[in-house]
Amino acid sequence: MPLRPLLQCADLEATKAHYRDVLGFATVDSERDTLTVVKDDCSLIFTRQDLWKVPMACSGTFYFAIADVDGYYEAVKEKASIAWPLQDMSYGSREFGLRDCNGYYLAFRSSGND
C-alpha cells in the first residue's frame, strides 16, 4: 500500500516548478488547491491550506527508493540544495539527501537496498 504524505507549502506554483524543473518529478495539479509530485512509484501531495493551524515543520526525512540513485544525483547535484552527498552508508544504503524549496528533507536511495 503506497503512502502519500500531505505536506503544507506556502506557494504551490513555486513548489511545482521546483519539483518539476529542479528535481525532475512529474507534477499533477490535483483537487482543492493541492499538487501531487511523483518520482518512480513514490509521491508527495502539497497543499497551501493551513489544515494543522501550526507553523510549517517536519521533523523527519522522506526516503525515496529509486532505480538509478547515482544518475539521479548527477542530474540534481548542481541545481538542488544538497543536505548530504551521495555515499555508501554504514547501514548498507547508497544514498544522498537534499532540502526542497519548502524546507523538507528528502533522501534518495538505491532501490536495490530494500
Biopython code that builds the backbone (N, CA, C, O; Angstrom):
import numpy as np
from Bio.PDB.StructureBuilder import StructureBuilder

atoms = [
    (1, "MET", "N", (0.849, -1.169, 0.000)),
    (1, "MET", "CA", (0.000, 0.000, 0.000)),
    (1, "MET", "C", (0.897, 1.235, 0.000)),
    (1, "MET", "O", (1.695, 1.414, 0.920)),
    (2, "PRO", "N", (0.778, 2.092, -1.021)),
    (2, "PRO", "CA", (1.604, 3.297, -1.081)),
    (2, "PRO", "C", (1.213, 4.315, -0.016)),
    (2, "PRO", "O", (0.039, 4.461, 0.324)),
    (3, "LEU", "N", (2.197, 4.999, 0.491)),
    (3, "LEU", "CA", (1.988, 6.082, 1.441)),
    (3, "LEU", "C", (2.183, 7.382, 0.681)),
    (3, "LEU", "O", (3.170, 7.530, -0.039)),
    (4, "ARG", "N", (1.268, 8.322, 0.824)),
    (4, "ARG", "CA", (1.358, 9.615, 0.144)),
    (4, "ARG", "C", (1.176, 10.726, 1.171)),
    (4, "ARG", "O", (0.051, 11.143, 1.444)),
    (5, "PRO", "N", (2.281, 11.207, 1.743)),
    (5, "PRO", "CA", (2.169, 12.274, 2.743)),
    (5, "PRO", "C", (1.580, 13.552, 2.149)),
    (5, "PRO", "O", (1.853, 13.903, 1.001)),
    (6, "LEU", "N", (0.774, 14.236, 2.944)),
    (6, "LEU", "CA", (0.218, 15.536, 2.604)),
    (6, "LEU", "C", (1.001, 16.575, 3.386)),
    (6, "LEU", "O", (1.021, 16.552, 4.616)),
    (7, "LEU", "N", (1.655, 17.498, 2.661)),
    (7, "LEU", "CA", (2.524, 18.492, 3.265)),
    (7, "LEU", "C", (2.048, 19.895, 2.916)),
    (7, "LEU", "O", (1.538, 20.137, 1.822)),
    (8, "GLN", "N", (2.217, 20.795, 3.838)),
    (8, "GLN", "CA", (1.852, 22.174, 3.596)),
    (8, "GLN", "C", (2.976, 22.901, 2.859)),
    (8, "GLN", "O", (4.155, 22.646, 3.104)),
    (9, "CYS", "N", (2.607, 23.799, 1.966)),
    (9, "CYS", "CA", (3.587, 24.672, 1.313)),
    (9, "CYS", "C", (2.984, 26.059, 1.182)),
    (9, "CYS", "O", (1.763, 26.208, 1.141)),
    (10, "ALA", "N", (3.825, 27.061, 1.116)),
    (10, "ALA", "CA", (3.344, 28.437, 1.017)),
    (10, "ALA", "C", (2.938, 28.798, -0.406)),
    (10, "ALA", "O", (2.054, 29.631, -0.605)),
    (11, "ASP", "N", (3.579, 28.175, -1.402)),
    (11, "ASP", "CA", (3.370, 28.564, -2.789)),
    (11, "ASP", "C", (3.337, 27.317, -3.670)),
    (11, "ASP", "O", (4.373, 26.701, -3.921)),
    (12, "LEU", "N", (2.151, 26.950, -4.134)),
    (12, "LEU", "CA", (2.005, 25.751, -4.961)),
    (12, "LEU", "C", (2.753, 25.877, -6.289)),
    (12, "LEU", "O", (3.360, 24.906, -6.740)),
    (13, "GLU", "N", (2.724, 27.034, -6.915)),
    (13, "GLU", "CA", (3.394, 27.204, -8.207)),
    (13, "GLU", "C", (4.910, 27.095, -8.061)),
    (13, "GLU", "O", (5.565, 26.477, -8.901)),
    (14, "ALA", "N", (5.474, 27.683, -7.013)),
    (14, "ALA", "CA", (6.922, 27.571, -6.773)),
    (14, "ALA", "C", (7.300, 26.133, -6.453)),
    (14, "ALA", "O", (8.342, 25.649, -6.895)),
    (15, "THR", "N", (6.463, 25.451, -5.690)),
    (15, "THR", "CA", (6.718, 24.049, -5.362)),
    (15, "THR", "C", (6.650, 23.196, -6.631)),
    (15, "THR", "O", (7.494, 22.325, -6.848)),
    (16, "LYS", "N", (5.656, 23.449, -7.455)),
    (16, "LYS", "CA", (5.515, 22.718, -8.721)),
    (16, "LYS", "C", (6.753, 22.924, -9.594)),
    (16, "LYS", "O", (7.297, 21.958, -10.128)),
    (17, "ALA", "N", (7.197, 24.151, -9.743)),
    (17, "ALA", "CA", (8.368, 24.450, -10.567)),
    (17, "ALA", "C", (9.627, 23.799, -10.000)),
    (17, "ALA", "O", (10.447, 23.276, -10.754)),
    (18, "HIS", "N", (9.782, 23.825, -8.700)),
    (18, "HIS", "CA", (10.963, 23.223, -8.060)),
    (18, "HIS", "C", (11.002, 21.719, -8.301)),
    (18, "HIS", "O", (12.022, 21.175, -8.724)),
    (19, "TYR", "N", (9.896, 21.058, -8.031)),
    (19, "TYR", "CA", (9.867, 19.603, -8.187)),
    (19, "TYR", "C", (9.986, 19.189, -9.657)),
    (19, "TYR", "O", (10.625, 18.182, -9.963)),
    (20, "ARG", "N", (9.388, 19.939, -10.548)),
    (20, "ARG", "CA", (9.443, 19.617, -11.977)),
    (20, "ARG", "C", (10.804, 19.984, -12.576)),
    (20, "ARG", "O", (11.450, 19.136, -13.191)),
    (21, "ASP", "N", (11.245, 21.224, -12.407)),
    (21, "ASP", "CA", (12.415, 21.740, -13.106)),
    (21, "ASP", "C", (13.744, 21.425, -12.429)),
    (21, "ASP", "O", (14.749, 21.216, -13.108)),
    (22, "VAL", "N", (13.760, 21.387, -11.113)),
    (22, "VAL", "CA", (14.998, 21.122, -10.380)),
    (22, "VAL", "C", (15.156, 19.639, -10.072)),
    (22, "VAL", "O", (16.226, 19.068, -10.279)),
    (23, "LEU", "N", (14.086, 19.016, -9.576)),
    (23, "LEU", "CA", (14.174, 17.633, -9.111)),
    (23, "LEU", "C", (13.707, 16.599, -10.135)),
    (23, "LEU", "O", (13.896, 15.401, -9.920)),
    (24, "GLY", "N", (13.107, 17.032, -11.236)),
    (24, "GLY", "CA", (12.715, 16.103, -12.289)),
    (24, "GLY", "C", (11.534, 15.212, -11.960)),
    (24, "GLY", "O", (11.412, 14.124, -12.522)),
    (25, "PHE", "N", (10.667, 15.643, -11.068)),
    (25, "PHE", "CA", (9.463, 14.894, -10.730)),
    (25, "PHE", "C", (8.379, 15.198, -11.753)),
    (25, "PHE", "O", (8.379, 16.269, -12.360)),
    (26, "ALA", "N", (7.462, 14.267, -11.945)),
    (26, "ALA", "CA", (6.225, 14.564, -12.663)),
    (26, "ALA", "C", (5.329, 15.317, -11.685)),
    (26, "ALA", "O", (5.325, 15.019, -10.490)),
    (27, "THR", "N", (4.573, 16.287, -12.185)),
    (27, "THR", "CA", (3.679, 17.055, -11.313)),
    (27, "THR", "C", (2.266, 16.999, -11.857)),
    (27, "THR", "O", (2.047, 17.039, -13.068)),
    (28, "VAL", "N", (1.316, 16.905, -10.948)),
    (28, "VAL", "CA", (-0.096, 16.828, -11.323)),
    (28, "VAL", "C", (-0.877, 17.754, -10.402)),
    (28, "VAL", "O", (-0.847, 17.593, -9.182)),
    (29, "ASP", "N", (-1.578, 18.727, -10.987)),
    (29, "ASP", "CA", (-2.481, 19.549, -10.181)),
    (29, "ASP", "C", (-3.635, 18.660, -9.771)),
    (29, "ASP", "O", (-4.288, 18.047, -10.615)),
    (30, "SER", "N", (-3.884, 18.590, -8.485)),
    (30, "SER", "CA", (-4.963, 17.743, -8.005)),
    (30, "SER", "C", (-6.048, 18.618, -7.375)),
    (30, "SER", "O", (-6.021, 19.841, -7.512)),
    (31, "GLU", "N", (-6.958, 18.016, -6.714)),
    (31, "GLU", "CA", (-8.148, 18.711, -6.225)),
    (31, "GLU", "C", (-7.858, 19.699, -5.106)),
    (31, "GLU", "O", (-6.892, 19.557, -4.357)),
    (32, "ARG", "N", (-8.722, 20.700, -5.015)),
    (32, "ARG", "CA", (-8.790, 21.627, -3.881)),
    (32, "ARG", "C", (-7.455, 22.232, -3.489)),
    (32, "ARG", "O", (-7.005, 22.082, -2.353)),
    (33, "ASP", "N", (-6.828, 22.912, -4.426)),
    (33, "ASP", "CA", (-5.564, 23.595, -4.136)),
    (33, "ASP", "C", (-4.482, 22.643, -3.653)),
    (33, "ASP", "O", (-3.760, 22.950, -2.704)),
    (34, "THR", "N", (-4.367, 21.498, -4.293)),
    (34, "THR", "CA", (-3.294, 20.576, -3.965)),
    (34, "THR", "C", (-2.502, 20.235, -5.220)),
    (34, "THR", "O", (-2.980, 20.389, -6.344)),
    (35, "LEU", "N", (-1.300, 19.775, -4.998)),
    (35, "LEU", "CA", (-0.379, 19.397, -6.059)),
    (35, "LEU", "C", (0.226, 18.058, -5.681)),
    (35, "LEU", "O", (0.660, 17.876, -4.543)),
    (36, "THR", "N", (0.264, 17.117, -6.618)),
    (36, "THR", "CA", (0.909, 15.835, -6.391)),
    (36, "THR", "C", (2.189, 15.795, -7.215)),
    (36, "THR", "O", (2.182, 16.131, -8.399)),
    (37, "VAL", "N", (3.293, 15.380, -6.582)),
    (37, "VAL", "CA", (4.570, 15.226, -7.279)),
    (37, "VAL", "C", (4.962, 13.755, -7.199)),
    (37, "VAL", "O", (4.786, 13.111, -6.165)),
    (38, "VAL", "N", (5.505, 13.224, -8.320)),
    (38, "VAL", "CA", (5.757, 11.790, -8.423)),
    (38, "VAL", "C", (7.158, 11.536, -8.971)),
    (38, "VAL", "O", (7.568, 12.150, -9.956)),
    (39, "LYS", "N", (7.885, 10.631, -8.328)),
    (39, "LYS", "CA", (9.192, 10.142, -8.800)),
    (39, "LYS", "C", (9.151, 8.626, -8.669)),
    (39, "LYS", "O", (8.942, 8.094, -7.579)),
    (40, "ASP", "N", (9.351, 7.935, -9.789)),
    (40, "ASP", "CA", (9.194, 6.482, -9.838)),
    (40, "ASP", "C", (7.817, 6.139, -9.282)),
    (40, "ASP", "O", (6.825, 6.643, -9.806)),
    (41, "ASP", "N", (7.706, 5.313, -8.258)),
    (41, "ASP", "CA", (6.386, 4.981, -7.716)),
    (41, "ASP", "C", (6.128, 5.661, -6.377)),
    (41, "ASP", "O", (5.269, 5.222, -5.612)),
    (42, "CYS", "N", (6.875, 6.737, -6.088)),
    (42, "CYS", "CA", (6.726, 7.479, -4.835)),
    (42, "CYS", "C", (6.087, 8.830, -5.117)),
    (42, "CYS", "O", (6.336, 9.429, -6.163)),
    (43, "SER", "N", (5.272, 9.311, -4.197)),
    (43, "SER", "CA", (4.651, 10.614, -4.404)),
    (43, "SER", "C", (4.442, 11.355, -3.097)),
    (43, "SER", "O", (4.349, 10.762, -2.022)),
    (44, "LEU", "N", (4.372, 12.669, -3.227)),
    (44, "LEU", "CA", (4.037, 13.574, -2.131)),
    (44, "LEU", "C", (2.896, 14.454, -2.621)),
    (44, "LEU", "O", (2.784, 14.734, -3.815)),
    (45, "ILE", "N", (2.054, 14.883, -1.695)),
    (45, "ILE", "CA", (0.965, 15.798, -2.015)),
    (45, "ILE", "C", (1.206, 17.079, -1.225)),
    (45, "ILE", "O", (1.485, 17.034, -0.027)),
    (46, "PHE", "N", (1.097, 18.220, -1.902)),
    (46, "PHE", "CA", (1.272, 19.508, -1.247)),
    (46, "PHE", "C", (-0.035, 20.288, -1.282)),
    (46, "PHE", "O", (-0.801, 20.204, -2.242)),
    (47, "THR", "N", (-0.274, 21.047, -0.218)),
    (47, "THR", "CA", (-1.421, 21.942, -0.147)),
    (47, "THR", "C", (-0.969, 23.267, 0.435)),
    (47, "THR", "O", (-0.048, 23.316, 1.249)),
    (48, "ARG", "N", (-1.616, 24.333, 0.018)),
    (48, "ARG", "CA", (-1.317, 25.614, 0.654)),
    (48, "ARG", "C", (-2.297, 25.898, 1.779)),
    (48, "ARG", "O", (-2.159, 26.898, 2.484)),
    (49, "GLN", "N", (-3.278, 25.035, 1.954)),
    (49, "GLN", "CA", (-4.234, 25.188, 3.044)),
    (49, "GLN", "C", (-3.540, 24.936, 4.378)),
    (49, "GLN", "O", (-2.709, 24.034, 4.488)),
    (50, "ASP", "N", (-3.872, 25.718, 5.373)),
    (50, "ASP", "CA", (-3.310, 25.531, 6.709)),
    (50, "ASP", "C", (-4.254, 24.625, 7.507)),
    (50, "ASP", "O", (-5.035, 25.087, 8.339)),
    (51, "LEU", "N", (-4.159, 23.333, 7.229)),
    (51, "LEU", "CA", (-5.046, 22.360, 7.867)),
    (51, "LEU", "C", (-4.682, 22.088, 9.321)),
    (51, "LEU", "O", (-5.522, 21.631, 10.097)),
    (52, "TRP", "N", (-3.442, 22.363, 9.692)),
    (52, "TRP", "CA", (-2.932, 21.967, 11.001)),
    (52, "TRP", "C", (-2.908, 23.112, 11.999)),
    (52, "TRP", "O", (-2.784, 22.878, 13.201)),
    (53, "LYS", "N", (-3.025, 24.344, 11.523)),
    (53, "LYS", "CA", (-3.024, 25.537, 12.371)),
    (53, "LYS", "C", (-1.747, 25.656, 13.199)),
    (53, "LYS", "O", (-1.768, 26.134, 14.334)),
    (54, "VAL", "N", (-0.651, 25.219, 12.621)),
    (54, "VAL", "CA", (0.673, 25.350, 13.248)),
    (54, "VAL", "C", (1.653, 25.774, 12.161)),
    (54, "VAL", "O", (1.368, 25.587, 10.978)),
    (55, "PRO", "N", (2.802, 26.342, 12.529)),
    (55, "PRO", "CA", (3.792, 26.695, 11.510)),
    (55, "PRO", "C", (4.251, 25.461, 10.729)),
    (55, "PRO", "O", (4.263, 24.349, 11.257)),
    (56, "MET", "N", (4.632, 25.675, 9.450)),
    (56, "MET", "CA", (5.116, 24.570, 8.625)),
    (56, "MET", "C", (6.367, 23.978, 9.254)),
    (56, "MET", "O", (7.322, 24.696, 9.550)),
    (57, "ALA", "N", (6.358, 22.667, 9.455)),
    (57, "ALA", "CA", (7.520, 21.986, 10.011)),
    (57, "ALA", "C", (7.374, 20.487, 9.804)),
    (57, "ALA", "O", (6.266, 19.958, 9.715)),
    (58, "CYS", "N", (8.502, 19.824, 9.730)),
    (58, "CYS", "CA", (8.519, 18.367, 9.656)),
    (58, "CYS", "C", (9.810, 17.922, 10.329)),
    (58, "CYS", "O", (10.888, 18.411, 9.988)),
    (59, "SER", "N", (9.714, 17.025, 11.254)),
    (59, "SER", "CA", (10.899, 16.601, 11.996)),
    (59, "SER", "C", (11.536, 15.340, 11.420)),
    (59, "SER", "O", (12.358, 14.708, 12.083)),
    (60, "GLY", "N", (11.172, 14.970, 10.207)),
    (60, "GLY", "CA", (11.708, 13.747, 9.624)),
    (60, "GLY", "C", (12.241, 13.968, 8.223)),
    (60, "GLY", "O", (12.297, 15.091, 7.722)),
    (61, "THR", "N", (12.634, 12.857, 7.603)),
    (61, "THR", "CA", (13.131, 12.848, 6.237)),
    (61, "THR", "C", (12.289, 11.865, 5.438)),
    (61, "THR", "O", (11.980, 10.775, 5.919)),
    (62, "PHE", "N", (11.920, 12.242, 4.231)),
    (62, "PHE", "CA", (11.166, 11.363, 3.353)),
    (62, "PHE", "C", (12.152, 10.626, 2.458)),
    (62, "PHE", "O", (12.913, 11.252, 1.720)),
    (63, "TYR", "N", (12.140, 9.295, 2.522)),
    (63, "TYR", "CA", (13.051, 8.461, 1.730)),
    (63, "TYR", "C", (12.361, 7.963, 0.474)),
    (63, "TYR", "O", (11.231, 7.476, 0.524)),
    (64, "PHE", "N", (13.049, 8.089, -0.652)),
    (64, "PHE", "CA", (12.585, 7.604, -1.945)),
    (64, "PHE", "C", (13.546, 6.512, -2.402)),
    (64, "PHE", "O", (14.752, 6.748, -2.474)),
    (65, "ALA", "N", (13.039, 5.330, -2.711)),
    (65, "ALA", "CA", (13.853, 4.257, -3.286)),
    (65, "ALA", "C", (13.716, 4.363, -4.795)),
    (65, "ALA", "O", (12.624, 4.200, -5.338)),
    (66, "ILE", "N", (14.838, 4.640, -5.481)),
    (66, "ILE", "CA", (14.789, 4.844, -6.928)),
    (66, "ILE", "C", (15.778, 3.917, -7.627)),
    (66, "ILE", "O", (16.724, 3.422, -7.014)),
    (67, "ALA", "N", (15.551, 3.693, -8.893)),
    (67, "ALA", "CA", (16.343, 2.717, -9.650)),
    (67, "ALA", "C", (17.789, 3.150, -9.859)),
    (67, "ALA", "O", (18.690, 2.321, -9.728)),
    (68, "ASP", "N", (18.041, 4.405, -10.176)),
    (68, "ASP", "CA", (19.396, 4.865, -10.514)),
    (68, "ASP", "C", (19.777, 6.051, -9.638)),
    (68, "ASP", "O", (19.747, 7.196, -10.090)),
    (69, "VAL", "N", (20.130, 5.782, -8.398)),
    (69, "VAL", "CA", (20.448, 6.863, -7.469)),
    (69, "VAL", "C", (21.693, 7.631, -7.913)),
    (69, "VAL", "O", (21.760, 8.845, -7.719)),
    (70, "ASP", "N", (22.677, 6.953, -8.502)),
    (70, "ASP", "CA", (23.888, 7.635, -8.969)),
    (70, "ASP", "C", (23.559, 8.618, -10.097)),
    (70, "ASP", "O", (24.008, 9.765, -10.079)),
    (71, "GLY", "N", (22.790, 8.170, -11.057)),
    (71, "GLY", "CA", (22.401, 9.025, -12.171)),
    (71, "GLY", "C", (21.537, 10.192, -11.728)),
    (71, "GLY", "O", (21.688, 11.309, -12.223)),
    (72, "TYR", "N", (20.631, 9.931, -10.793)),
    (72, "TYR", "CA", (19.758, 10.990, -10.298)),
    (72, "TYR", "C", (20.571, 12.039, -9.542)),
    (72, "TYR", "O", (20.336, 13.238, -9.692)),
    (73, "TYR", "N", (21.525, 11.588, -8.729)),
    (73, "TYR", "CA", (22.390, 12.529, -8.014)),
    (73, "TYR", "C", (23.133, 13.432, -8.996)),
    (73, "TYR", "O", (23.196, 14.645, -8.800)),
    (74, "GLU", "N", (23.689, 12.849, -10.041)),
    (74, "GLU", "CA", (24.400, 13.643, -11.050)),
    (74, "GLU", "C", (23.467, 14.671, -11.700)),
    (74, "GLU", "O", (23.891, 15.783, -12.013)),
    (75, "ALA", "N", (22.213, 14.303, -11.900)),
    (75, "ALA", "CA", (21.253, 15.191, -12.558)),
    (75, "ALA", "C", (20.833, 16.375, -11.696)),
    (75, "ALA", "O", (20.507, 17.437, -12.227)),
    (76, "VAL", "N", (20.836, 16.209, -10.355)),
    (76, "VAL", "CA", (20.309, 17.278, -9.489)),
    (76, "VAL", "C", (21.349, 17.967, -8.618)),
    (76, "VAL", "O", (21.048, 19.005, -8.028)),
    (77, "LYS", "N", (22.546, 17.436, -8.517)),
    (77, "LYS", "CA", (23.507, 17.942, -7.521)),
    (77, "LYS", "C", (23.881, 19.409, -7.701)),
    (77, "LYS", "O", (24.182, 20.084, -6.716)),
    (78, "GLU", "N", (23.871, 19.917, -8.921)),
    (78, "GLU", "CA", (24.221, 21.319, -9.160)),
    (78, "GLU", "C", (23.018, 22.258, -9.045)),
    (78, "GLU", "O", (23.188, 23.475, -8.973)),
    (79, "LYS", "N", (21.803, 21.698, -9.027)),
    (79, "LYS", "CA", (20.588, 22.517, -9.021)),
    (79, "LYS", "C", (19.886, 22.523, -7.668)),
    (79, "LYS", "O", (19.218, 23.498, -7.323)),
    (80, "ALA", "N", (20.030, 21.449, -6.900)),
    (80, "ALA", "CA", (19.294, 21.290, -5.647)),
    (80, "ALA", "C", (20.165, 21.661, -4.457)),
    (80, "ALA", "O", (21.388, 21.745, -4.566)),
    (81, "SER", "N", (19.519, 21.879, -3.329)),
    (81, "SER", "CA", (20.222, 22.151, -2.081)),
    (81, "SER", "C", (20.562, 20.805, -1.428)),
    (81, "SER", "O", (19.728, 20.208, -0.746)),
    (82, "ILE", "N", (21.787, 20.340, -1.645)),
    (82, "ILE", "CA", (22.204, 19.019, -1.165)),
    (82, "ILE", "C", (22.454, 19.066, 0.346)),
    (82, "ILE", "O", (23.232, 19.887, 0.832)),
    (83, "ALA", "N", (21.792, 18.185, 1.070)),
    (83, "ALA", "CA", (21.966, 18.103, 2.526)),
    (83, "ALA", "C", (23.128, 17.187, 2.890)),
    (83, "ALA", "O", (23.888, 17.488, 3.811)),
    (84, "TRP", "N", (23.274, 16.072, 2.178)),
    (84, "TRP", "CA", (24.448, 15.213, 2.298)),
    (84, "TRP", "C", (24.695, 14.569, 0.943)),
    (84, "TRP", "O", (23.748, 14.201, 0.248)),
    (85, "PRO", "N", (25.965, 14.429, 0.562)),
    (85, "PRO", "CA", (26.296, 13.932, -0.777)),
    (85, "PRO", "C", (26.046, 12.427, -0.907)),
    (85, "PRO", "O", (25.858, 11.716, 0.080)),
    (86, "LEU", "N", (26.052, 11.978, -2.142)),
    (86, "LEU", "CA", (25.895, 10.558, -2.430)),
    (86, "LEU", "C", (27.020, 9.775, -1.771)),
    (86, "LEU", "O", (28.198, 10.099, -1.929)),
    (87, "GLN", "N", (26.641, 8.746, -1.035)),
    (87, "GLN", "CA", (27.633, 7.950, -0.327)),
    (87, "GLN", "C", (27.060, 6.596, 0.064)),
    (87, "GLN", "O", (25.845, 6.403, 0.109)),
    (88, "ASP", "N", (27.964, 5.666, 0.346)),
    (88, "ASP", "CA", (27.576, 4.361, 0.872)),
    (88, "ASP", "C", (27.531, 4.485, 2.380)),
    (88, "ASP", "O", (28.542, 4.782, 3.018)),
    (89, "MET", "N", (26.367, 4.260, 2.944)),
    (89, "MET", "CA", (26.175, 4.417, 4.385)),
    (89, "MET", "C", (26.582, 3.143, 5.121)),
    (89, "MET", "O", (26.585, 2.058, 4.542)),
    (90, "SER", "N", (26.921, 3.281, 6.384)),
    (90, "SER", "CA", (27.351, 2.137, 7.198)),
    (90, "SER", "C", (26.238, 1.102, 7.368)),
    (90, "SER", "O", (26.520, -0.062, 7.653)),
    (91, "TYR", "N", (24.988, 1.506, 7.198)),
    (91, "TYR", "CA", (23.858, 0.586, 7.343)),
    (91, "TYR", "C", (23.455, -0.056, 6.012)),
    (91, "TYR", "O", (22.395, -0.675, 5.914)),
    (92, "GLY", "N", (24.308, 0.096, 4.982)),
    (92, "GLY", "CA", (24.110, -0.645, 3.741)),
    (92, "GLY", "C", (23.380, 0.078, 2.629)),
    (92, "GLY", "O", (23.159, -0.509, 1.569)),
    (93, "SER", "N", (23.003, 1.311, 2.826)),
    (93, "SER", "CA", (22.275, 2.063, 1.817)),
    (93, "SER", "C", (23.226, 2.974, 1.046)),
    (93, "SER", "O", (24.148, 3.544, 1.629)),
    (94, "ARG", "N", (23.009, 3.114, -0.251)),
    (94, "ARG", "CA", (23.716, 4.108, -1.064)),
    (94, "ARG", "C", (22.709, 5.221, -1.288)),
    (94, "ARG", "O", (21.671, 5.002, -1.912)),
    (95, "GLU", "N", (23.006, 6.421, -0.782)),
    (95, "GLU", "CA", (22.000, 7.469, -0.756)),
    (95, "GLU", "C", (22.599, 8.864, -0.734)),
    (95, "GLU", "O", (23.798, 9.050, -0.524)),
    (96, "PHE", "N", (21.724, 9.840, -0.959)),
    (96, "PHE", "CA", (22.044, 11.245, -0.735)),
    (96, "PHE", "C", (20.784, 11.941, -0.264)),
    (96, "PHE", "O", (19.681, 11.416, -0.413)),
    (97, "GLY", "N", (20.950, 13.120, 0.303)),
    (97, "GLY", "CA", (19.805, 13.870, 0.790)),
    (97, "GLY", "C", (19.824, 15.291, 0.272)),
    (97, "GLY", "O", (20.873, 15.838, -0.066)),
    (98, "LEU", "N", (18.632, 15.879, 0.216)),
    (98, "LEU", "CA", (18.515, 17.273, -0.186)),
    (98, "LEU", "C", (17.398, 17.942, 0.590)),
    (98, "LEU", "O", (16.575, 17.288, 1.230)),
    (99, "ARG", "N", (17.392, 19.262, 0.515)),
    (99, "ARG", "CA", (16.338, 20.050, 1.152)),
    (99, "ARG", "C", (15.544, 20.718, 0.040)),
    (99, "ARG", "O", (16.123, 21.389, -0.814)),
    (100, "ASP", "N", (14.230, 20.545, 0.039)),
    (100, "ASP", "CA", (13.413, 21.109, -1.033)),
    (100, "ASP", "C", (13.128, 22.592, -0.796)),
    (100, "ASP", "O", (13.590, 23.171, 0.187)),
    (101, "CYS", "N", (12.376, 23.191, -1.690)),
    (101, "CYS", "CA", (12.081, 24.625, -1.626)),
    (101, "CYS", "C", (11.207, 25.019, -0.437)),
    (101, "CYS", "O", (11.098, 26.204, -0.122)),
    (102, "ASN", "N", (10.588, 24.054, 0.222)),
    (102, "ASN", "CA", (9.756, 24.313, 1.398)),
    (102, "ASN", "C", (10.473, 24.001, 2.709)),
    (102, "ASN", "O", (9.916, 24.198, 3.788)),
    (103, "GLY", "N", (11.716, 23.510, 2.610)),
    (103, "GLY", "CA", (12.472, 23.163, 3.811)),
    (103, "GLY", "C", (12.346, 21.711, 4.223)),
    (103, "GLY", "O", (12.897, 21.325, 5.254)),
    (104, "TYR", "N", (11.641, 20.892, 3.458)),
    (104, "TYR", "CA", (11.513, 19.473, 3.774)),
    (104, "TYR", "C", (12.751, 18.718, 3.294)),
    (104, "TYR", "O", (13.307, 19.028, 2.239)),
    (105, "TYR", "N", (13.177, 17.728, 4.074)),
    (105, "TYR", "CA", (14.322, 16.905, 3.700)),
    (105, "TYR", "C", (13.848, 15.658, 2.962)),
    (105, "TYR", "O", (12.936, 14.959, 3.404)),
    (106, "LEU", "N", (14.496, 15.400, 1.822)),
    (106, "LEU", "CA", (14.221, 14.209, 1.016)),
    (106, "LEU", "C", (15.522, 13.438, 0.872)),
    (106, "LEU", "O", (16.577, 14.031, 0.649)),
    (107, "ALA", "N", (15.451, 12.138, 0.996)),
    (107, "ALA", "CA", (16.613, 11.275, 0.775)),
    (107, "ALA", "C", (16.281, 10.328, -0.367)),
    (107, "ALA", "O", (15.151, 9.856, -0.499)),
    (108, "PHE", "N", (17.286, 10.061, -1.188)),
    (108, "PHE", "CA", (17.116, 9.165, -2.322)),
    (108, "PHE", "C", (18.132, 8.053, -2.181)),
    (108, "PHE", "O", (19.329, 8.299, -2.034)),
    (109, "ARG", "N", (17.639, 6.825, -2.228)),
    (109, "ARG", "CA", (18.489, 5.649, -2.061)),
    (109, "ARG", "C", (18.254, 4.697, -3.205)),
    (109, "ARG", "O", (17.220, 4.738, -3.871)),
    (110, "SER", "N", (19.220, 3.847, -3.419)),
    (110, "SER", "CA", (19.091, 2.842, -4.464)),
    (110, "SER", "C", (17.961, 1.887, -4.114)),
    (110, "SER", "O", (17.864, 1.426, -2.977)),
    (111, "SER", "N", (17.116, 1.590, -5.078)),
    (111, "SER", "CA", (16.004, 0.670, -4.813)),
    (111, "SER", "C", (16.502, -0.758, -4.597)),
    (111, "SER", "O", (15.728, -1.618, -4.179)),
    (112, "GLY", "N", (17.770, -1.024, -4.871)),
    (112, "GLY", "CA", (18.345, -2.317, -4.601)),
    (112, "GLY", "C", (18.645, -2.554, -3.127)),
    (112, "GLY", "O", (19.057, -3.652, -2.754)),
    (113, "ASN", "N", (18.445, -1.536, -2.277)),
    (113, "ASN", "CA", (18.710, -1.653, -0.831)),
    (113, "ASN", "C", (17.442, -1.891, -0.035)),
    (113, "ASN", "O", (17.307, -1.361, 1.068)),
    (114, "ASP", "N", (16.518, -2.665, -0.554)),
    (114, "ASP", "CA", (15.246, -2.877, 0.147)),
    (114, "ASP", "C", (15.345, -3.813, 1.268)),
    (114, "ASP", "O", (14.349, -4.079, 1.940)),
]
sb = StructureBuilder()
sb.init_structure("model")
sb.init_model(0)
sb.init_chain("A")
sb.init_seg("    ")
for serial, (resi, resn, name, xyz) in enumerate(atoms, 1):
    if name == "N":
        sb.init_residue(resn, " ", resi, " ")
    sb.init_atom(name, np.array(xyz, "f"), 0.0, 1.0, " ", f" {name:<3s}", serial, name[0])
structure = sb.get_structure()
